Amino acid sequence: MGKLFKLKWICATVLCCFIAISSFGQDFSDFAKETYSKNGEELPFRILAPQSLEPGTTYPLLVFLHGSGERGTDNELQLKHGAELFLRDSIRTKYPAIVVFPQCRENYSWNNTQYSQIAGTRILKFPKEQTPNLHLSLVEGMIDELLNKFPIDKERMYVGGLSNGGMGTFELVRRNPNTFAAAFPICGGANPLIAEQITSTSWWIFHGLKDMVIPAIYSKRIGKALEEKGAAIKLSLYEGVKHDSWTNAFAEPELLPWLFNQKMMK
């Protein structure tokens, strides 16, 4: 029995190590660890700078908001989805930019959406009026701090996010009109009534049609509302895809060319 227990323990340890390597095998050390602080509150974030900063050159800023599963204070989990794309040498060479992944604490959110369940269908209620949100306020402060520290092109500021962060993407743009040239919310949603407030931003919205966590209807509704208000809008809906539509979105060959071609004229 002792030998059998020891064998099981060794197998379990090897399996755990394999899982850890699979999950964290990517080297994210180029994303520097930073923390923004204000009024006793802290926002951990990871920041990836261009491989070289040329004197007299300004660079785009991209802020990405993670989903609920990546909340915490470890300043690690938020890199789980999307960070690998921006670390690729080919991407960093072609699209030099300042890329930032902030992290929201557990039990907090990038948005103020209310959730309920009716007959097995998840119902989301998005606020029409702007309401206080601690972590979006911290993100706004972080952005202001970055604008003072780095040569950022204010006409080429972008935001994206998935799930919780997809909804936060809509809300961050709503709270900061005429700031973000482009936004790409993935499996998110927003109140269609806010569409008229966010038309100065170009949008590419992504959603899986089999998503049961955040049904695709919420991206369809805000997408339609934006189109009716004259916004520049692209909507990609994936047949048979569930909540993990970020896999499809990040694989879109035109996503980054589209994104970094957008410019906010002020």
Beta strands, then each sheet from edge to edge (+ up, - down):
strand 1: 32-38
strand 2: 41-48
strand 3: 59-65
strand 4: 98-102
strand 5: 114-118
strand 6: 121-125
strand 7: 152-162
strand 8: 182-186
strand 9: 202-208
strand 10: 233-238
sheet 1: 1+ 2- 4+ 3+ 7+ 8+ 9+ 10+
sheet 2: 5+ 6-
end
